[in-house]
Amino acid sequence: MSAASALLLVSFFIPAAAMAAQYTLVIKNHRFSPNRLTVPADERVKLVIDNRDATVEEFESHDLHREKLVPGHSKSVVWVGPLGAGTYHFYGEFHKETAHGALIVK
């Protein structure tokens, strides 16, 4: 069996979610880091929200049609896309004045 055939065979057994690009947004001191994150257009991506604060935060985005509670000192996953090129804003529902950012899709 050729390497290409083996790769093709394995790809049938790997869920698409396992192959999706993964990006991490850290919440610390009620701020997102990075607060601007560039992701590829037309692909589904996995956002890992890593809340390093002791208090709960809610990742929210009207642009992305997503909201997710992230307890203190824990991580949550938010799936987005595929998205067209553009800027999609997000914020922390409980600390809007400091916790905000944007997903830049190119």
PLY file of the C-alpha trace (Angstrom):
ply
format ascii 1.0
element vertex 106
property float x
property float y
property float z
element edge 105
property int vertex1
property int vertex2
end_header
0.00 0.00 0.00
1.40 3.38 -0.96
1.78 6.19 1.57
-0.90 8.20 -0.25
-3.35 5.28 -0.08
-2.64 4.79 3.61
-3.20 8.50 4.29
-6.47 8.42 2.38
-7.60 5.35 4.31
-6.72 6.92 7.68
-8.54 10.16 6.76
-11.82 8.21 6.61
-11.42 7.27 10.27
-10.42 10.67 11.64
-13.41 12.91 12.38
-13.33 16.29 10.65
-13.39 18.00 14.07
-10.06 16.37 14.93
-8.49 17.96 11.85
-9.89 21.47 12.44
-7.50 24.28 13.28
-7.42 25.10 16.99
-6.83 28.52 18.54
-6.69 29.57 22.19
-8.09 32.74 23.73
-6.92 33.33 27.30
-8.98 35.33 29.77
-6.77 36.88 32.44
-7.46 39.99 34.51
-10.82 40.19 32.71
-9.14 40.65 29.31
-8.85 38.42 26.25
-5.39 37.59 24.99
-4.86 37.87 22.18
-7.65 40.37 21.70
-7.30 40.09 17.89
-6.99 36.61 16.49
-6.53 35.83 12.80
-8.09 32.62 11.46
-8.50 31.22 7.94
-11.62 31.91 5.90
-13.91 29.11 4.79
-12.72 26.68 7.48
-14.29 25.48 10.69
-12.15 26.38 13.69
-12.05 25.34 17.32
-11.67 28.18 19.83
-10.46 27.08 23.25
-11.43 29.70 25.81
-8.98 29.39 28.75
-10.32 31.35 31.73
-7.42 31.91 34.12
-9.45 34.26 36.33
-11.15 32.96 39.47
-14.56 34.22 38.33
-16.89 33.02 35.61
-16.93 34.82 32.27
-19.25 34.45 29.30
-17.72 34.47 25.82
-20.30 36.22 23.69
-20.47 37.27 20.07
-23.51 38.54 18.21
-21.42 38.47 15.01
-20.63 34.76 15.48
-23.99 33.87 17.04
-22.23 32.22 19.98
-22.26 32.46 23.75
-20.54 30.19 26.22
-20.12 30.35 29.99
-16.55 29.63 31.07
-16.17 28.94 34.80
-13.13 30.32 36.62
-9.90 28.36 36.22
-11.31 26.22 33.41
-11.52 25.88 29.65
-14.45 25.69 27.25
-14.65 25.10 23.52
-16.50 27.22 20.97
-16.76 26.03 17.36
-17.11 28.65 14.62
-17.21 28.66 10.86
-16.70 28.21 8.16
-16.67 32.01 8.02
-16.31 34.46 5.18
-13.52 37.02 5.26
-14.20 39.85 7.68
-14.05 40.97 11.30
-16.20 39.27 13.94
-16.34 40.91 17.37
-16.60 39.11 20.71
-16.66 40.18 24.35
-16.95 38.97 27.93
-20.53 39.50 29.03
-19.55 40.13 32.66
-16.63 42.51 31.97
-17.56 44.30 28.75
-15.39 47.31 29.57
-12.16 45.27 29.44
-12.93 41.83 27.93
-13.41 42.34 24.21
-11.74 41.46 20.96
-12.15 40.39 17.36
-11.70 37.39 15.13
-10.06 38.50 11.90
-10.95 36.06 9.12
-8.72 36.08 6.02
0 1
1 2
2 3
3 4
4 5
5 6
6 7
7 8
8 9
9 10
10 11
11 12
12 13
13 14
14 15
15 16
16 17
17 18
18 19
19 20
20 21
21 22
22 23
23 24
24 25
25 26
26 27
27 28
28 29
29 30
30 31
31 32
32 33
33 34
34 35
35 36
36 37
37 38
38 39
39 40
40 41
41 42
42 43
43 44
44 45
45 46
46 47
47 48
48 49
49 50
50 51
51 52
52 53
53 54
54 55
55 56
56 57
57 58
58 59
59 60
60 61
61 62
62 63
63 64
64 65
65 66
66 67
67 68
68 69
69 70
70 71
71 72
72 73
73 74
74 75
75 76
76 77
77 78
78 79
79 80
80 81
81 82
82 83
83 84
84 85
85 86
86 87
87 88
88 89
89 90
90 91
91 92
92 93
93 94
94 95
95 96
96 97
97 98
98 99
99 100
100 101
101 102
102 103
103 104
104 105
